[in-house]
């Protein structure tokens, strides 16, 4: 029973890390795409 519980914990952990990684990449890409026009505008004013 302990081995099965360990396997379930590993699966839950890997699933959580995978989902958080995907969401992190999505957040990073979204932040860059949102900020890029503003940064380009400010850079053109300098």
C-alpha positions in Angstrom: 0.0 0.0 0.0 2.9 2.3 0.8 4.4 1.8 -2.7 1.0 2.7 -4.3 0.7 5.8 -2.2 4.2 6.9 -3.3 3.4 6.4 -6.9 0.3 8.5 -6.5 2.3 11.2 -4.8 4.8 11.2 -7.6 2.1 11.5 -10.2 0.4 14.3 -8.4 3.7 16.2 -8.0 4.7 15.8 -11.6 1.3 16.8 -12.8 1.4 19.9 -10.5 4.8 20.9 -11.7 3.8 20.4 -15.3 0.7 22.5 -15.0 2.5 25.3 -13.1 5.3 25.2 -15.8 2.8 25.6 -18.6 1.0 28.4 -16.8 4.3 30.1 -16.1 5.3 30.0 -19.8 1.9 31.3 -20.7 2.2 34.1 -18.2 5.7 35.1 -19.4 4.6 35.1 -23.1 1.5 37.1 -22.3 3.5 39.7 -20.3 6.0 40.1 -23.1 3.3 40.5 -25.7 1.4 43.0 -23.6 4.5 45.0 -22.6 6.2 45.0 -26.0 4.2 47.8 -27.7 4.5 50.1 -24.6 8.3 49.5 -24.4 8.7 50.1 -28.1 6.7 53.3 -27.8 8.8 54.5 -24.9 12.0 53.6 -26.7 10.9 55.5 -29.8 10.4 58.6 -27.7 13.9 58.6 -26.3 
